[in-house]
Amino acid sequence: AIFEDARSKKKVILTVEDYELIKGGGFPHSRAHLEIETHFDCVKRAIENPDFIKQDKDYSDRACYYACFVGGRVHPNHHMKVVVKRSIFGNLRVINAYFTDELKNGEKLIWEKQ
């Protein structure tokens, strides 16, 4: 899938391989996130129309896109968090997506919807 970053208007890529790794928990230190399949529209919204974007606490090449309170009945009061990695060439790639009910301490706000 190809999305458009809300802030930079650059393309954000989610490859089939990365989609399957996210869904199945194949990335290091990651568990399966089936919500990428059942709530794919929330992933899209988080990238293309986020409520805010934060700098990842631990990695300077990653940004965290949030769509707030989109979990519905299955994940009430949860936010869709999509982690996007920037390559040394400036390409943007989704490396994780999941529901969370809390914001990670230490993430720094870099963009907010007006």
Biopython code that builds the backbone (N, CA, C, O; Angstrom):
import numpy as np
from Bio.PDB.StructureBuilder import StructureBuilder

atoms = [
    (1, "ALA", "N", (0.841, -1.180, 0.000)),
    (1, "ALA", "CA", (0.000, 0.000, 0.000)),
    (1, "ALA", "C", (0.884, 1.241, 0.000)),
    (1, "ALA", "O", (1.983, 1.242, 0.554)),
    (2, "ILE", "N", (0.394, 2.265, -0.615)),
    (2, "ILE", "CA", (1.092, 3.540, -0.633)),
    (2, "ILE", "C", (0.153, 4.584, -0.042)),
    (2, "ILE", "O", (-0.989, 4.738, -0.477)),
    (3, "PHE", "N", (0.661, 5.295, 0.957)),
    (3, "PHE", "CA", (-0.088, 6.352, 1.616)),
    (3, "PHE", "C", (0.635, 7.673, 1.370)),
    (3, "PHE", "O", (1.764, 7.687, 0.881)),
    (4, "GLU", "N", (-0.015, 8.776, 1.710)),
    (4, "GLU", "CA", (0.631, 10.082, 1.627)),
    (4, "GLU", "C", (0.773, 10.652, 3.028)),
    (4, "GLU", "O", (-0.210, 10.802, 3.754)),
    (5, "ASP", "N", (2.018, 10.970, 3.400)),
    (5, "ASP", "CA", (2.309, 11.554, 4.705)),
    (5, "ASP", "C", (1.581, 12.886, 4.841)),
    (5, "ASP", "O", (1.673, 13.738, 3.956)),
    (6, "ALA", "N", (0.868, 13.067, 5.932)),
    (6, "ALA", "CA", (0.067, 14.272, 6.159)),
    (6, "ALA", "C", (0.919, 15.526, 6.259)),
    (6, "ALA", "O", (0.473, 16.612, 5.887)),
    (7, "ARG", "N", (2.124, 15.388, 6.751)),
    (7, "ARG", "CA", (2.983, 16.542, 7.005)),
    (7, "ARG", "C", (3.829, 16.896, 5.792)),
    (7, "ARG", "O", (3.825, 18.045, 5.350)),
    (8, "SER", "N", (4.549, 15.931, 5.251)),
    (8, "SER", "CA", (5.513, 16.202, 4.179)),
    (8, "SER", "C", (4.947, 15.965, 2.784)),
    (8, "SER", "O", (5.538, 16.394, 1.793)),
    (9, "LYS", "N", (3.816, 15.290, 2.703)),
    (9, "LYS", "CA", (3.190, 14.894, 1.435)),
    (9, "LYS", "C", (4.029, 13.872, 0.671)),
    (9, "LYS", "O", (3.797, 13.650, -0.517)),
    (10, "LYS", "N", (5.004, 13.245, 1.343)),
    (10, "LYS", "CA", (5.801, 12.185, 0.731)),
    (10, "LYS", "C", (5.033, 10.868, 0.784)),
    (10, "LYS", "O", (4.113, 10.693, 1.583)),
    (11, "LYS", "N", (5.436, 9.951, -0.090)),
    (11, "LYS", "CA", (4.843, 8.619, -0.088)),
    (11, "LYS", "C", (5.349, 7.827, 1.115)),
    (11, "LYS", "O", (6.531, 7.867, 1.456)),
    (12, "VAL", "N", (4.424, 7.108, 1.745)),
    (12, "VAL", "CA", (4.747, 6.183, 2.839)),
    (12, "VAL", "C", (4.374, 4.788, 2.338)),
    (12, "VAL", "O", (3.226, 4.530, 1.976)),
    (13, "ILE", "N", (5.355, 3.905, 2.325)),
    (13, "ILE", "CA", (5.175, 2.577, 1.747)),
    (13, "ILE", "C", (4.936, 1.540, 2.848)),
    (13, "ILE", "O", (5.607, 1.541, 3.881)),
    (14, "LEU", "N", (3.976, 0.666, 2.606)),
    (14, "LEU", "CA", (3.774, -0.523, 3.428)),
    (14, "LEU", "C", (3.832, -1.702, 2.464)),
    (14, "LEU", "O", (2.875, -1.970, 1.738)),
    (15, "THR", "N", (4.964, -2.403, 2.463)),
    (15, "THR", "CA", (5.115, -3.541, 1.557)),
    (15, "THR", "C", (4.306, -4.726, 2.057)),
    (15, "THR", "O", (3.938, -4.789, 3.230)),
    (16, "VAL", "N", (4.036, -5.655, 1.167)),
    (16, "VAL", "CA", (3.330, -6.876, 1.534)),
    (16, "VAL", "C", (4.142, -7.638, 2.589)),
    (16, "VAL", "O", (3.577, -8.189, 3.533)),
    (17, "GLU", "N", (5.467, -7.664, 2.422)),
    (17, "GLU", "CA", (6.323, -8.362, 3.372)),
    (17, "GLU", "C", (6.239, -7.740, 4.764)),
    (17, "GLU", "O", (6.104, -8.455, 5.757)),
    (18, "ASP", "N", (6.319, -6.399, 4.841)),
    (18, "ASP", "CA", (6.226, -5.726, 6.137)),
    (18, "ASP", "C", (4.838, -5.896, 6.744)),
    (18, "ASP", "O", (4.712, -6.074, 7.956)),
    (19, "TYR", "N", (3.802, -5.844, 5.923)),
    (19, "TYR", "CA", (2.431, -6.069, 6.396)),
    (19, "TYR", "C", (2.338, -7.436, 7.079)),
    (19, "TYR", "O", (1.790, -7.550, 8.176)),
    (20, "GLU", "N", (2.871, -8.466, 6.433)),
    (20, "GLU", "CA", (2.823, -9.821, 6.989)),
    (20, "GLU", "C", (3.667, -9.926, 8.264)),
    (20, "GLU", "O", (3.269, -10.606, 9.210)),
    (21, "LEU", "N", (4.836, -9.254, 8.299)),
    (21, "LEU", "CA", (5.666, -9.270, 9.506)),
    (21, "LEU", "C", (4.959, -8.596, 10.680)),
    (21, "LEU", "O", (5.009, -9.089, 11.807)),
    (22, "ILE", "N", (4.301, -7.468, 10.411)),
    (22, "ILE", "CA", (3.565, -6.757, 11.467)),
    (22, "ILE", "C", (2.413, -7.637, 11.962)),
    (22, "ILE", "O", (2.230, -7.819, 13.166)),
    (23, "LYS", "N", (1.655, -8.170, 11.032)),
    (23, "LYS", "CA", (0.500, -8.995, 11.382)),
    (23, "LYS", "C", (0.918, -10.234, 12.174)),
    (23, "LYS", "O", (0.225, -10.637, 13.109)),
    (24, "GLY", "N", (2.038, -10.833, 11.806)),
    (24, "GLY", "CA", (2.456, -12.072, 12.442)),
    (24, "GLY", "C", (3.455, -11.933, 13.567)),
    (24, "GLY", "O", (3.822, -12.929, 14.189)),
    (25, "GLY", "N", (3.913, -10.698, 13.849)),
    (25, "GLY", "CA", (4.887, -10.499, 14.912)),
    (25, "GLY", "C", (6.295, -10.906, 14.518)),
    (25, "GLY", "O", (7.076, -11.340, 15.363)),
    (26, "GLY", "N", (6.622, -10.769, 13.249)),
    (26, "GLY", "CA", (7.914, -11.208, 12.753)),
    (26, "GLY", "C", (9.071, -10.260, 12.951)),
    (26, "GLY", "O", (10.223, -10.660, 12.781)),
    (27, "PHE", "N", (8.802, -9.004, 13.310)),
    (27, "PHE", "CA", (9.887, -8.068, 13.577)),
    (27, "PHE", "C", (10.469, -8.355, 14.958)),
    (27, "PHE", "O", (9.743, -8.809, 15.843)),
    (28, "PRO", "N", (11.770, -8.099, 15.164)),
    (28, "PRO", "CA", (12.364, -8.301, 16.494)),
    (28, "PRO", "C", (11.621, -7.509, 17.572)),
    (28, "PRO", "O", (11.234, -6.363, 17.343)),
    (29, "HIS", "N", (11.426, -8.099, 18.714)),
    (29, "HIS", "CA", (10.774, -7.468, 19.878)),
    (29, "HIS", "C", (9.340, -7.056, 19.582)),
    (29, "HIS", "O", (8.841, -6.094, 20.166)),
    (30, "SER", "N", (8.679, -7.763, 18.693)),
    (30, "SER", "CA", (7.313, -7.406, 18.318)),
    (30, "SER", "C", (6.406, -8.617, 18.466)),
    (30, "SER", "O", (6.807, -9.753, 18.213)),
    (31, "ARG", "N", (5.192, -8.349, 18.876)),
    (31, "ARG", "CA", (4.198, -9.415, 18.927)),
    (31, "ARG", "C", (3.263, -9.250, 17.729)),
    (31, "ARG", "O", (3.314, -8.235, 17.035)),
    (32, "ALA", "N", (2.430, -10.221, 17.493)),
    (32, "ALA", "CA", (1.492, -10.164, 16.370)),
    (32, "ALA", "C", (0.494, -9.026, 16.580)),
    (32, "ALA", "O", (-0.045, -8.845, 17.672)),
    (33, "HIS", "N", (0.262, -8.272, 15.516)),
    (33, "HIS", "CA", (-0.711, -7.172, 15.558)),
    (33, "HIS", "C", (-1.745, -7.399, 14.458)),
    (33, "HIS", "O", (-1.658, -6.830, 13.370)),
    (34, "LEU", "N", (-2.717, -8.241, 14.772)),
    (34, "LEU", "CA", (-3.758, -8.583, 13.799)),
    (34, "LEU", "C", (-4.632, -7.393, 13.443)),
    (34, "LEU", "O", (-5.329, -7.410, 12.428)),
    (35, "GLU", "N", (-4.595, -6.351, 14.283)),
    (35, "GLU", "CA", (-5.426, -5.178, 14.001)),
    (35, "GLU", "C", (-5.032, -4.474, 12.712)),
    (35, "GLU", "O", (-5.814, -3.687, 12.177)),
    (36, "ILE", "N", (-3.824, -4.743, 12.198)),
    (36, "ILE", "CA", (-3.444, -4.144, 10.914)),
    (36, "ILE", "C", (-4.350, -4.680, 9.804)),
    (36, "ILE", "O", (-4.587, -4.000, 8.806)),
    (37, "GLU", "N", (-4.846, -5.884, 9.983)),
    (37, "GLU", "CA", (-5.742, -6.482, 8.997)),
    (37, "GLU", "C", (-7.190, -6.063, 9.244)),
    (37, "GLU", "O", (-7.898, -5.686, 8.311)),
    (38, "THR", "N", (-7.625, -6.128, 10.493)),
    (38, "THR", "CA", (-9.030, -5.848, 10.808)),
    (38, "THR", "C", (-9.360, -4.361, 10.848)),
    (38, "THR", "O", (-10.523, -3.978, 10.719)),
    (39, "HIS", "N", (-8.341, -3.520, 11.027)),
    (39, "HIS", "CA", (-8.568, -2.073, 11.110)),
    (39, "HIS", "C", (-7.606, -1.319, 10.182)),
    (39, "HIS", "O", (-7.009, -0.315, 10.570)),
    (40, "PHE", "N", (-7.471, -1.820, 8.957)),
    (40, "PHE", "CA", (-6.541, -1.214, 8.013)),
    (40, "PHE", "C", (-6.905, 0.241, 7.720)),
    (40, "PHE", "O", (-6.026, 1.063, 7.463)),
    (41, "ASP", "N", (-8.199, 0.558, 7.759)),
    (41, "ASP", "CA", (-8.631, 1.946, 7.545)),
    (41, "ASP", "C", (-8.063, 2.879, 8.619)),
    (41, "ASP", "O", (-7.807, 4.051, 8.344)),
    (42, "CYS", "N", (-7.866, 2.374, 9.829)),
    (42, "CYS", "CA", (-7.289, 3.185, 10.903)),
    (42, "CYS", "C", (-5.795, 3.418, 10.673)),
    (42, "CYS", "O", (-5.269, 4.476, 11.019)),
    (43, "VAL", "N", (-5.123, 2.442, 10.095)),
    (43, "VAL", "CA", (-3.712, 2.610, 9.729)),
    (43, "VAL", "C", (-3.602, 3.728, 8.700)),
    (43, "VAL", "O", (-2.771, 4.627, 8.824)),
    (44, "LYS", "N", (-4.447, 3.655, 7.693)),
    (44, "LYS", "CA", (-4.455, 4.684, 6.643)),
    (44, "LYS", "C", (-4.741, 6.057, 7.237)),
    (44, "LYS", "O", (-4.062, 7.031, 6.910)),
    (45, "ARG", "N", (-5.737, 6.138, 8.103)),
    (45, "ARG", "CA", (-6.082, 7.426, 8.708)),
    (45, "ARG", "C", (-4.928, 7.984, 9.539)),
    (45, "ARG", "O", (-4.658, 9.184, 9.500)),
    (46, "ALA", "N", (-4.252, 7.126, 10.284)),
    (46, "ALA", "CA", (-3.142, 7.578, 11.124)),
    (46, "ALA", "C", (-2.037, 8.234, 10.297)),
    (46, "ALA", "O", (-1.394, 9.178, 10.758)),
    (47, "ILE", "N", (-1.817, 7.746, 9.094)),
    (47, "ILE", "CA", (-0.773, 8.313, 8.244)),
    (47, "ILE", "C", (-1.275, 9.524, 7.469)),
    (47, "ILE", "O", (-0.608, 10.558, 7.428)),
    (48, "GLU", "N", (-2.432, 9.402, 6.863)),
    (48, "GLU", "CA", (-2.923, 10.451, 5.969)),
    (48, "GLU", "C", (-3.677, 11.571, 6.672)),
    (48, "GLU", "O", (-3.752, 12.685, 6.155)),
    (49, "ASN", "N", (-4.231, 11.291, 7.835)),
    (49, "ASN", "CA", (-4.993, 12.304, 8.565)),
    (49, "ASN", "C", (-4.799, 12.116, 10.074)),
    (49, "ASN", "O", (-5.770, 11.927, 10.807)),
    (50, "PRO", "N", (-3.541, 12.170, 10.537)),
    (50, "PRO", "CA", (-3.276, 11.898, 11.957)),
    (50, "PRO", "C", (-3.750, 13.027, 12.862)),
    (50, "PRO", "O", (-3.915, 14.167, 12.427)),
    (51, "ASP", "N", (-3.964, 12.690, 14.116)),
    (51, "ASP", "CA", (-4.235, 13.725, 15.106)),
    (51, "ASP", "C", (-2.931, 14.399, 15.523)),
    (51, "ASP", "O", (-2.895, 15.600, 15.791)),
    (52, "PHE", "N", (-1.870, 13.609, 15.573)),
    (52, "PHE", "CA", (-0.542, 14.168, 15.820)),
    (52, "PHE", "C", (0.530, 13.166, 15.428)),
    (52, "PHE", "O", (0.271, 11.973, 15.273)),
    (53, "ILE", "N", (1.743, 13.687, 15.272)),
    (53, "ILE", "CA", (2.912, 12.865, 14.955)),
    (53, "ILE", "C", (3.963, 13.174, 16.008)),
    (53, "ILE", "O", (4.217, 14.334, 16.334)),
    (54, "LYS", "N", (4.568, 12.116, 16.533)),
    (54, "LYS", "CA", (5.602, 12.288, 17.552)),
    (54, "LYS", "C", (6.910, 11.644, 17.098)),
    (54, "LYS", "O", (6.918, 10.681, 16.332)),
    (55, "GLN", "N", (7.999, 12.195, 17.588)),
    (55, "GLN", "CA", (9.314, 11.601, 17.357)),
    (55, "GLN", "C", (9.445, 10.385, 18.256)),
    (55, "GLN", "O", (9.163, 10.466, 19.451)),
    (56, "ASP", "N", (9.869, 9.258, 17.698)),
    (56, "ASP", "CA", (10.068, 8.058, 18.491)),
    (56, "ASP", "C", (11.081, 8.320, 19.600)),
    (56, "ASP", "O", (12.099, 8.977, 19.381)),
    (57, "LYS", "N", (10.798, 7.811, 20.773)),
    (57, "LYS", "CA", (11.654, 8.034, 21.948)),
    (57, "LYS", "C", (13.046, 7.449, 21.781)),
    (57, "LYS", "O", (14.027, 8.040, 22.231)),
    (58, "ASP", "N", (13.139, 6.292, 21.139)),
    (58, "ASP", "CA", (14.393, 5.552, 21.097)),
    (58, "ASP", "C", (15.156, 5.631, 19.773)),
    (58, "ASP", "O", (16.364, 5.394, 19.743)),
    (59, "TYR", "N", (14.464, 5.961, 18.680)),
    (59, "TYR", "CA", (15.094, 5.928, 17.364)),
    (59, "TYR", "C", (14.844, 7.241, 16.614)),
    (59, "TYR", "O", (13.697, 7.619, 16.381)),
    (60, "SER", "N", (15.910, 7.920, 16.244)),
    (60, "SER", "CA", (15.782, 9.219, 15.580)),
    (60, "SER", "C", (15.265, 9.113, 14.149)),
    (60, "SER", "O", (14.813, 10.107, 13.580)),
    (61, "ASP", "N", (15.328, 7.925, 13.566)),
    (61, "ASP", "CA", (14.859, 7.749, 12.187)),
    (61, "ASP", "C", (13.406, 7.275, 12.117)),
    (61, "ASP", "O", (12.944, 6.850, 11.058)),
    (62, "ARG", "N", (12.683, 7.348, 13.241)),
    (62, "ARG", "CA", (11.304, 6.871, 13.285)),
    (62, "ARG", "C", (10.364, 7.941, 13.834)),
    (62, "ARG", "O", (10.702, 8.690, 14.750)),
    (63, "ALA", "N", (9.181, 7.983, 13.244)),
    (63, "ALA", "CA", (8.121, 8.862, 13.730)),
    (63, "ALA", "C", (6.895, 8.004, 14.020)),
    (63, "ALA", "O", (6.670, 6.982, 13.372)),
    (64, "CYS", "N", (6.109, 8.431, 14.997)),
    (64, "CYS", "CA", (4.913, 7.711, 15.421)),
    (64, "CYS", "C", (3.684, 8.548, 15.078)),
    (64, "CYS", "O", (3.512, 9.659, 15.579)),
    (65, "TYR", "N", (2.842, 8.000, 14.223)),
    (65, "TYR", "CA", (1.629, 8.666, 13.753)),
    (65, "TYR", "C", (0.455, 8.133, 14.564)),
    (65, "TYR", "O", (0.322, 6.922, 14.741)),
    (66, "TYR", "N", (-0.386, 9.014, 15.051)),
    (66, "TYR", "CA", (-1.502, 8.596, 15.902)),
    (66, "TYR", "C", (-2.842, 9.053, 15.332)),
    (66, "TYR", "O", (-3.010, 10.210, 14.946)),
    (67, "ALA", "N", (-3.785, 8.123, 15.289)),
    (67, "ALA", "CA", (-5.197, 8.429, 15.068)),
    (67, "ALA", "C", (-5.882, 8.099, 16.388)),
    (67, "ALA", "O", (-5.904, 6.944, 16.811)),
    (68, "CYS", "N", (-6.433, 9.106, 17.027)),
    (68, "CYS", "CA", (-6.947, 8.941, 18.391)),
    (68, "CYS", "C", (-8.368, 8.386, 18.432)),
    (68, "CYS", "O", (-9.217, 8.730, 17.610)),
    (69, "PHE", "N", (-8.596, 7.519, 19.410)),
    (69, "PHE", "CA", (-9.913, 6.964, 19.739)),
    (69, "PHE", "C", (-10.623, 6.356, 18.523)),
    (69, "PHE", "O", (-11.784, 6.661, 18.249)),
    (70, "VAL", "N", (-9.904, 5.494, 17.804)),
    (70, "VAL", "CA", (-10.465, 4.880, 16.604)),
    (70, "VAL", "C", (-10.698, 3.372, 16.759)),
    (70, "VAL", "O", (-11.022, 2.689, 15.788)),
    (71, "GLY", "N", (-10.535, 2.861, 17.975)),
    (71, "GLY", "CA", (-10.613, 1.423, 18.194)),
    (71, "GLY", "C", (-11.994, 0.811, 18.156)),
    (71, "GLY", "O", (-12.131, -0.405, 18.019)),
    (72, "GLY", "N", (-13.018, 1.634, 18.275)),
    (72, "GLY", "CA", (-14.381, 1.116, 18.234)),
    (72, "GLY", "C", (-14.696, 0.207, 19.408)),
    (72, "GLY", "O", (-14.104, 0.333, 20.480)),
    (73, "ARG", "N", (-15.636, -0.713, 19.200)),
    (73, "ARG", "CA", (-16.063, -1.607, 20.283)),
    (73, "ARG", "C", (-14.996, -2.620, 20.675)),
    (73, "ARG", "O", (-14.908, -3.010, 21.840)),
    (74, "VAL", "N", (-14.200, -3.041, 19.729)),
    (74, "VAL", "CA", (-13.187, -4.068, 20.000)),
    (74, "VAL", "C", (-12.045, -3.503, 20.838)),
    (74, "VAL", "O", (-11.550, -4.168, 21.748)),
    (75, "HIS", "N", (-11.631, -2.289, 20.534)),
    (75, "HIS", "CA", (-10.533, -1.621, 21.244)),
    (75, "HIS", "C", (-10.998, -0.237, 21.711)),
    (75, "HIS", "O", (-10.504, 0.773, 21.211)),
    (76, "PRO", "N", (-11.931, -0.173, 22.653)),
    (76, "PRO", "CA", (-12.465, 1.132, 23.065)),
    (76, "PRO", "C", (-11.384, 2.027, 23.675)),
    (76, "PRO", "O", (-10.496, 1.561, 24.389)),
    (77, "ASN", "N", (-11.480, 3.300, 23.379)),
    (77, "ASN", "CA", (-10.560, 4.321, 23.902)),
    (77, "ASN", "C", (-9.102, 4.056, 23.537)),
    (77, "ASN", "O", (-8.193, 4.430, 24.279)),
    (78, "HIS", "N", (-8.883, 3.415, 22.402)),
    (78, "HIS", "CA", (-7.530, 3.135, 21.940)),
    (78, "HIS", "C", (-7.180, 4.015, 20.740)),
    (78, "HIS", "O", (-8.050, 4.463, 19.993)),
    (79, "HIS", "N", (-5.893, 4.243, 20.584)),
    (79, "HIS", "CA", (-5.358, 5.021, 19.469)),
    (79, "HIS", "C", (-4.623, 4.059, 18.534)),
    (79, "HIS", "O", (-3.978, 3.114, 18.987)),
    (80, "MET", "N", (-4.726, 4.307, 17.238)),
    (80, "MET", "CA", (-3.909, 3.554, 16.295)),
    (80, "MET", "C", (-2.563, 4.262, 16.220)),
    (80, "MET", "O", (-2.495, 5.452, 15.913)),
    (81, "LYS", "N", (-1.511, 3.536, 16.497)),
    (81, "LYS", "CA", (-0.147, 4.056, 16.423)),
    (81, "LYS", "C", (0.544, 3.370, 15.249)),
    (81, "LYS", "O", (0.615, 2.142, 15.189)),
    (82, "VAL", "N", (1.049, 4.169, 14.321)),
    (82, "VAL", "CA", (1.774, 3.639, 13.173)),
    (82, "VAL", "C", (3.195, 4.174, 13.239)),
    (82, "VAL", "O", (3.412, 5.385, 13.275)),
    (83, "VAL", "N", (4.157, 3.269, 13.255)),
    (83, "VAL", "CA", (5.565, 3.656, 13.320)),
    (83, "VAL", "C", (6.121, 3.652, 11.900)),
    (83, "VAL", "O", (6.067, 2.649, 11.188)),
    (84, "VAL", "N", (6.661, 4.817, 11.510)),
    (84, "VAL", "CA", (7.200, 5.004, 10.168)),
    (84, "VAL", "C", (8.692, 5.278, 10.276)),
    (84, "VAL", "O", (9.131, 6.149, 11.028)),
    (85, "LYS", "N", (9.459, 4.514, 9.508)),
    (85, "LYS", "CA", (10.918, 4.649, 9.518)),
    (85, "LYS", "C", (11.367, 5.401, 8.270)),
    (85, "LYS", "O", (10.884, 5.144, 7.168)),
    (86, "ARG", "N", (12.293, 6.329, 8.458)),
    (86, "ARG", "CA", (12.864, 7.104, 7.355)),
    (86, "ARG", "C", (14.230, 6.510, 7.023)),
    (86, "ARG", "O", (15.079, 6.369, 7.903)),
    (87, "SER", "N", (14.443, 6.160, 5.753)),
    (87, "SER", "CA", (15.736, 5.601, 5.351)),
    (87, "SER", "C", (16.748, 6.737, 5.159)),
    (87, "SER", "O", (16.385, 7.913, 5.202)),
    (88, "ILE", "N", (17.997, 6.382, 4.949)),
    (88, "ILE", "CA", (19.031, 7.397, 4.714)),
    (88, "ILE", "C", (18.780, 8.131, 3.402)),
    (88, "ILE", "O", (19.327, 9.212, 3.183)),
    (89, "PHE", "N", (17.959, 7.554, 2.528)),
    (89, "PHE", "CA", (17.612, 8.195, 1.264)),
    (89, "PHE", "C", (16.342, 9.038, 1.373)),
    (89, "PHE", "O", (15.929, 9.670, 0.401)),
    (90, "GLY", "N", (15.722, 9.048, 2.561)),
    (90, "GLY", "CA", (14.515, 9.840, 2.784)),
    (90, "GLY", "C", (13.222, 9.100, 2.527)),
    (90, "GLY", "O", (12.146, 9.678, 2.684)),
    (91, "ASN", "N", (13.292, 7.833, 2.136)),
    (91, "ASN", "CA", (12.083, 7.053, 1.910)),
    (91, "ASN", "C", (11.392, 6.763, 3.241)),
    (91, "ASN", "O", (12.054, 6.599, 4.266)),
    (92, "LEU", "N", (10.064, 6.701, 3.222)),
    (92, "LEU", "CA", (9.276, 6.447, 4.424)),
    (92, "LEU", "C", (8.611, 5.078, 4.308)),
    (92, "LEU", "O", (8.006, 4.753, 3.286)),
    (93, "ARG", "N", (8.732, 4.270, 5.384)),
    (93, "ARG", "CA", (8.253, 2.897, 5.368)),
    (93, "ARG", "C", (7.584, 2.553, 6.696)),
    (93, "ARG", "O", (8.146, 2.802, 7.763)),
    (94, "VAL", "N", (6.394, 1.985, 6.627)),
    (94, "VAL", "CA", (5.695, 1.519, 7.830)),
    (94, "VAL", "C", (6.413, 0.278, 8.355)),
    (94, "VAL", "O", (6.635, -0.683, 7.618)),
    (95, "ILE", "N", (6.775, 0.313, 9.648)),
    (95, "ILE", "CA", (7.413, -0.865, 10.241)),
    (95, "ILE", "C", (6.601, -1.450, 11.400)),
    (95, "ILE", "O", (6.927, -2.531, 11.892)),
    (96, "ASN", "N", (5.556, -0.756, 11.841)),
    (96, "ASN", "CA", (4.683, -1.313, 12.867)),
    (96, "ASN", "C", (3.374, -0.535, 12.898)),
    (96, "ASN", "O", (3.326, 0.635, 12.518)),
    (97, "ALA", "N", (2.326, -1.188, 13.349)),
    (97, "ALA", "CA", (1.012, -0.551, 13.494)),
    (97, "ALA", "C", (0.215, -1.361, 14.507)),
    (97, "ALA", "O", (0.102, -2.583, 14.401)),
    (98, "TYR", "N", (-0.334, -0.653, 15.493)),
    (98, "TYR", "CA", (-1.079, -1.356, 16.535)),
    (98, "TYR", "C", (-1.902, -0.369, 17.346)),
    (98, "TYR", "O", (-1.669, 0.839, 17.316)),
    (99, "PHE", "N", (-2.879, -0.919, 18.078)),
    (99, "PHE", "CA", (-3.673, -0.114, 18.991)),
    (99, "PHE", "C", (-2.946, 0.013, 20.325)),
    (99, "PHE", "O", (-2.310, -0.928, 20.797)),
    (100, "THR", "N", (-3.054, 1.181, 20.912)),
    (100, "THR", "CA", (-2.511, 1.426, 22.242)),
    (100, "THR", "C", (-3.491, 2.310, 23.004)),
    (100, "THR", "O", (-4.182, 3.141, 22.415)),
    (101, "ASP", "N", (-3.542, 2.123, 24.308)),
    (101, "ASP", "CA", (-4.430, 2.955, 25.118)),
    (101, "ASP", "C", (-3.666, 4.017, 25.897)),
    (101, "ASP", "O", (-4.249, 4.751, 26.696)),
    (102, "GLU", "N", (-2.354, 4.096, 25.659)),
    (102, "GLU", "CA", (-1.563, 5.131, 26.327)),
    (102, "GLU", "C", (-0.477, 5.634, 25.385)),
    (102, "GLU", "O", (-0.052, 4.935, 24.464)),
    (103, "LEU", "N", (-0.047, 6.850, 25.637)),
    (103, "LEU", "CA", (1.024, 7.446, 24.846)),
    (103, "LEU", "C", (2.340, 7.173, 25.546)),
    (103, "LEU", "O", (2.424, 7.229, 26.773)),
    (104, "LYS", "N", (3.353, 6.882, 24.776)),
    (104, "LYS", "CA", (4.660, 6.528, 25.331)),
    (104, "LYS", "C", (5.360, 7.773, 25.862)),
    (104, "LYS", "O", (5.523, 8.757, 25.142)),
    (105, "ASN", "N", (5.770, 7.723, 27.123)),
    (105, "ASN", "CA", (6.531, 8.831, 27.705)),
    (105, "ASN", "C", (7.844, 8.996, 26.957)),
    (105, "ASN", "O", (8.500, 8.018, 26.599)),
    (106, "GLY", "N", (8.213, 10.247, 26.728)),
    (106, "GLY", "CA", (9.476, 10.531, 26.066)),
    (106, "GLY", "C", (9.347, 10.806, 24.582)),
    (106, "GLY", "O", (10.296, 11.289, 23.964)),
    (107, "GLU", "N", (8.192, 10.509, 23.993)),
    (107, "GLU", "CA", (7.994, 10.862, 22.592)),
    (107, "GLU", "C", (7.742, 12.363, 22.507)),
    (107, "GLU", "O", (6.957, 12.914, 23.279)),
    (108, "LYS", "N", (8.405, 13.012, 21.572)),
    (108, "LYS", "CA", (8.340, 14.463, 21.438)),
    (108, "LYS", "C", (7.409, 14.844, 20.282)),
    (108, "LYS", "O", (7.547, 14.326, 19.174)),
    (109, "LEU", "N", (6.471, 15.741, 20.541)),
    (109, "LEU", "CA", (5.531, 16.188, 19.511)),
    (109, "LEU", "C", (6.277, 16.912, 18.396)),
    (109, "LEU", "O", (7.048, 17.836, 18.654)),
    (110, "ILE", "N", (6.041, 16.485, 17.145)),
    (110, "ILE", "CA", (6.654, 17.164, 15.999)),
    (110, "ILE", "C", (5.617, 17.745, 15.047)),
    (110, "ILE", "O", (5.954, 18.580, 14.207)),
    (111, "TRP", "N", (4.356, 17.318, 15.162)),
    (111, "TRP", "CA", (3.296, 17.863, 14.312)),
    (111, "TRP", "C", (1.965, 17.568, 14.962)),
    (111, "TRP", "O", (1.775, 16.504, 15.551)),
    (112, "GLU", "N", (1.032, 18.519, 14.856)),
    (112, "GLU", "CA", (-0.303, 18.335, 15.408)),
    (112, "GLU", "C", (-1.325, 18.902, 14.457)),
    (112, "GLU", "O", (-1.108, 19.957, 13.861)),
    (113, "LYS", "N", (-2.468, 18.193, 14.305)),
    (113, "LYS", "CA", (-3.540, 18.653, 13.442)),
    (113, "LYS", "C", (-4.082, 19.983, 13.964)),
    (113, "LYS", "O", (-4.293, 20.153, 15.165)),
    (114, "GLN", "N", (-4.295, 20.887, 13.075)),
    (114, "GLN", "CA", (-4.817, 22.204, 13.471)),
    (114, "GLN", "C", (-6.330, 22.211, 13.464)),
    (114, "GLN", "O", (-6.944, 23.233, 13.770)),
]
sb = StructureBuilder()
sb.init_structure("model")
sb.init_model(0)
sb.init_chain("A")
sb.init_seg("    ")
for serial, (resi, resn, name, xyz) in enumerate(atoms, 1):
    if name == "N":
        sb.init_residue(resn, " ", resi, " ")
    sb.init_atom(name, np.array(xyz, "f"), 0.0, 1.0, " ", f" {name:<3s}", serial, name[0])
structure = sb.get_structure()
